[in-house]
Amino acid sequence: MDKLIHVVEDDDDIRFIVEYILTESGYKVESSSNASAFYKSLEHTTPDLILLDVMLPDGNGIDICRDLREKESTRDIKIIVMSAHAAEKAVLEEACSDDFISKPFDLDDLLRHVKRFVPR
């Protein structure tokens, strides 16, 4: 069974590249460009991993991460926060995420992070 990764990223180019790399690596991928679309998708599917941008047009990834950790239905989903603006230690502590990727990122490095939590 394919592992599902949900990419929450408002930048169309970054979202496309991440989706492409993950799909080519054998993962099933869903994506959202904003927080409201992401929350709506959670009504229908539960991903194995969430790649979550911090700065979204209608929300903050750190707040979303905290919210997911507080809900019983989503607290065990692995979350990797991605940001060009946030310090790694602060994000890991504030958001309670499982990992952090600084943008811009190397695609091989992205896959290494993903495979730590969702091995193929």
HUSULUR-V32764 format. One record per helix or strand of 3 or more residues. SS is the DSSP state (H for helix, E for strand). FROM is the first residue (numbers start at 1). TO is the last residue. Records with the same first field share a line. If there is no record, write none. Layout:
SS=FROM-TO, FROM-TO
//
This chain:
E=4-8, 28-32, 49-53, 78-83, 99-102
H=12-24, 35-42, 61-70, 88-95, 107-117
//
